[in-house]
Amino acid sequence: MVKKLSAREIAEHLHSGAIRLLRRLRKTDDEAGLTGPQASALSVLVFGGAMPLGKLAAAEQVKAPTMSRLIKEMENLQLVTRRRDSEDARSVQVDATKKGRHLLVQARDRRLGRLEAAIARSSPERQRILAEASALLLEIADSKELG
């Protein structure tokens, strides 16, 4: 039987568990040759499409100069391209290259594969609980209370 937890205790468990899970799964990004920031920015571009450098910086919660340095590194690795916006010459559009998309998808597939294997070793009842919990976690992640 599971002890009844307060909302604070549940929040602490979710917070700690999410951080630990992501840290462990992040090792697959290292195997792909991507740093954490590179994988994160590349993910935004692959799943969100090309965007201005400033919007990418905002999505990643960093300042534009920091993002500019990261994008320069990623350009040197041929993971992204940078071009002037046709409508606003002051704005720079950043997009993932075919190589960048391929690397990111491979890394994501490895992360998901490892997580899937861990889940598959759980009992059907625990898998049902995880399915319900994951749906609730997504709902909370999208809630207005988080800002």
C-alpha positions in Angstrom: 0.0 0.0 0.0 1.3 3.4 -1.0 1.3 6.1 1.7 -1.0 9.1 1.0 1.2 12.0 0.0 0.5 15.7 0.2 0.5 17.8 -3.0 3.9 19.1 -2.0 5.3 15.6 -1.6 3.9 14.5 -4.9 5.4 17.6 -6.5 8.8 16.9 -4.9 8.7 13.3 -6.2 7.7 14.4 -9.7 10.3 17.1 -9.8 13.1 14.8 -8.6 12.0 11.9 -10.8 11.7 14.0 -13.9 15.2 15.5 -13.4 16.8 12.1 -12.7 15.0 10.5 -15.6 16.1 13.2 -18.1 19.7 13.1 -16.8 19.9 9.4 -17.3 18.4 9.5 -20.7 20.6 12.4 -21.7 23.5 10.0 -22.0 22.1 8.9 -25.3 22.7 12.5 -26.6 26.3 12.1 -25.7 26.4 8.9 -27.7 25.0 10.9 -30.7 27.8 13.5 -30.2 25.3 16.2 -29.1 25.7 18.3 -26.0 22.5 18.9 -23.9 22.0 22.5 -25.2 22.6 21.3 -28.8 20.1 18.5 -28.5 17.5 20.8 -26.9 17.8 23.6 -29.5 17.9 21.1 -32.3 14.7 19.5 -30.9 12.9 22.8 -31.0 13.9 23.3 -34.6 13.1 19.8 -35.8 9.7 19.6 -34.1 8.9 23.3 -34.3 10.3 24.2 -37.7 12.6 27.1 -38.8 12.4 30.1 -36.6 14.1 33.4 -35.9 17.2 33.3 -33.6 15.4 35.4 -31.0 12.4 33.1 -30.9 14.7 30.1 -30.5 16.6 31.8 -27.7 13.2 32.6 -26.0 12.1 29.0 -26.4 15.3 27.8 -24.8 15.2 30.5 -22.1 18.6 31.9 -22.9 19.7 35.3 -24.2 20.2 35.9 -27.9 24.1 36.1 -27.7 24.2 32.8 -26.0 22.0 31.2 -28.6 24.0 32.9 -31.4 27.2 31.2 -30.0 25.4 27.8 -29.8 24.1 28.2 -33.3 27.5 29.0 -34.6 28.9 25.8 -33.0 26.0 23.9 -34.6 26.6 25.4 -38.0 30.2 24.3 -37.8 28.9 20.8 -37.2 26.5 21.1 -40.1 23.5 20.6 -37.8 21.8 23.9 -38.6 21.7 26.6 -41.2 21.3 30.3 -40.6 19.8 32.7 -43.2 18.5 36.2 -43.3 14.7 36.5 -43.1 13.3 37.5 -46.5 10.7 39.8 -44.8 13.0 41.3 -42.2 16.7 41.7 -43.1 17.6 42.3 -39.5 16.2 38.9 -38.5 18.0 35.6 -38.9 16.1 32.3 -39.5 17.6 29.1 -38.1 16.7 25.7 -39.4 17.9 22.1 -38.8 19.8 20.5 -41.6 19.1 17.0 -42.9 22.1 15.8 -40.8 20.8 17.6 -37.7 17.4 16.1 -38.1 18.8 12.6 -38.6 21.1 12.9 -35.5 18.2 14.2 -33.3 15.8 11.5 -34.4 18.4 8.8 -33.8 19.1 10.2 -30.3 15.4 10.5 -29.5 14.8 6.9 -30.7 17.6 5.7 -28.4 16.1 7.6 -25.5 12.6 6.3 -26.1 14.0 2.8 -26.7 15.7 2.7 -23.3 12.6 4.1 -21.6 10.4 1.7 -23.4 12.5 -1.3 -22.4 12.4 -0.2 -18.7 8.6 0.2 -18.9 8.2 -3.1 -20.7 9.9 -4.9 -17.8 7.1 -3.6 -15.5 4.0 -5.6 -14.7 0.8 -4.8 -16.7 -0.7 -3.1 -13.7 2.3 -0.8 -13.3 2.2 -0.1 -17.0 -1.4 0.9 -16.7 -0.5 3.2 -13.7 2.3 4.7 -15.7 0.0 5.3 -18.7 -2.4 7.2 -16.4 0.3 9.1 -14.7 1.9 10.1 -18.0 -1.4 11.5 -19.2 -1.8 13.5 -16.0 1.8 14.7 -16.2 1.2 16.1 -19.7 -2.0 17.7 -18.5 -0.2 19.4 -15.6 2.7 20.4 -17.9 0.2 22.2 -20.2 -1.7 23.8 -17.3 -1.8 27.6 -16.7 -0.7 27.2 -13.1 2.9 26.5 -14.3 3.1 29.9 -16.1 
